[in-house]
Amino acid sequence: MEIRKLYINGEWVDSVHDEWIEIENPATHEIIAKVPRGNKEDVDKAVKAARAAFETWQYTPLEERVALMKKVVEGLESRRQELIETITKELGSPYKVSAEVHTDPFILEAKHYIQTASEFPYEQRRLTSVVRREPVGVVGGLTPWNFPLEQIEKR
């Protein structure tokens, strides 16, 4: 598996620098992938693109956001086998653990978030005031990789 580009602003782009990270299967010590080593300039480009996207995304109707999340879940389900195999190689975990701990619960959790988003009280009237919950904007996070699907979703 070779991932030669970074996904920024809705497209695959080259990293600013020609630096790479080799991904090793910890169970076999085999190099299974080579990915670009993102750097400050790459992060700056990604954050700038995310901020620009947020300017319109924050006004996207809930129904449209939910429909997009459903498409994400459909994609995860259609690629379930590939995800399990990749996680097995990347983490060196047994296949069953990759499926039952790292893949299937994440897909179920994503479905739960869709349901929660659809039913959540984004605006509540309280006596003489209104509490309105709105998107906060772009956030960035560095996460460990021991639960690869799970941790990209957390806020």
N, C-alpha and C positions, 0 to 999 in steps of 0.2 A: 504494500500500500504506500503510495507516495502522494502527499498533499503538498503541492508546490506553490500554492498561493494562499493568501489570507482573504477571508470574506469580509469586505468592508463596503458599506454603502450599496448593498444589494448586488455586488459583483465580486468575482474572484480577481484579486490584484496581486502583483508582486510586492514583496516586502521591500522596504527602502534599502536594506542591506542584504548581502548574500551570505547570511548565516543560517545554520540549520541545527535542529535537534534530532538526534536519532532516538527512536522509541524502541525500547528493549522489552521483550517478553521476559518478565522476571522468573518464570518457571523454566525457560529453556535458554535464556541469555541470547536468543536470536534477535537481531535487529529486524523489526517488522514494519517499520515506517520511518520516514524522514519528513519533518515538517519545518516550515519557516520559523526562525526564532524572531518573534515579534519584538520590536524595540520602541523606544519613546516616540519616534516619528510615526510609526504605524499606529500606535495607541492614539496619538493626537489626531490622526486622520479619522480613525474610527469614532472617537468621541465627537469630533466636529460633525461627522455625518449623522451620528445618532441625535445630536442636538437639533440639527436641521430637520431630521425626520420627525422629531417630537413636536415641532411647531405645528404640523398638520395632524399627526397621529393623536394628539391629545383631544382633538375634536371629532375623532372617528366614532360613529355611533356604537354603542355597546353590542348591538346585534351583529355588526360587521366584525368587531373584534372577536366575538364568540365564534362566528363562522370561520375566521382565520385559525383560531385555536383548534377547532374541530378538524380542519385540514392538516394541521400539524400532527394531531393524534392519529389521523388516518395514515399519514406518512410514516409515523413511528410503527404503527401496527403492520403496515405493508413491508417494512424493513426490519421487523423484529428479529428474524433469523440472523441477518447480517449484523445487527447490533449486538446480539448475544455472542456471535463468533468474534467480533472485534474486541469486545470487552474481555472475553476469555483470553485472547492473545495479549491485550494491553495490560491487564492486571495480573495475568497468570492464574486467574481463579478457575475453579472447576466450572464446567459448562452449566451444571445445575444451579450453582451459585450466581453465575452471570445472568441466568434467566430469572430465577426466583427472588434474587435480592437486588440486582442492578437494573433489570429491564422491565419486567412485568409490573412491579409496584409503582414504578415511575409513570408508566402509561396509565395505570388506574388513578394515580394521584393527579395527573393532568386532566383526566375526565372529571375528577372531583372539583378541580379548580374551575373548569368550565361551568359546572353546575352552580358552584358558589358565586361565580361572577354574574351568572344569569339571575340569581335570586338575592344578591347582596343589596342592602338598603343604602344606596349611595347618598341619599338625601333624607334627613330626618328632621321633622319639626319638633321643637322642644319649647314649650311655653311661648316665650317671646322671641325665640331665635331659631335659626336653621343651621344644622350641621351638614355640611356638604363635603364629601370625600372626592378628591380629584387627583389625577396623576401628578407625581412630584417631579418628573423629569428624568434625565439621564443619570444613571448610577453605574459605577464600574466596580468590579470585584475580582480579586485573585482568589481562586478556590483550589483546594487540593483535588486530586484526580481519583481518589479512592472510591467515589461514587459518581462516575462521569456524567451520567444523564441527570441524576438527581440534583446535583449542585448547580447546574446552569440555570435552573428554574427558580431558585430561592431568591427572595428579596432581602 
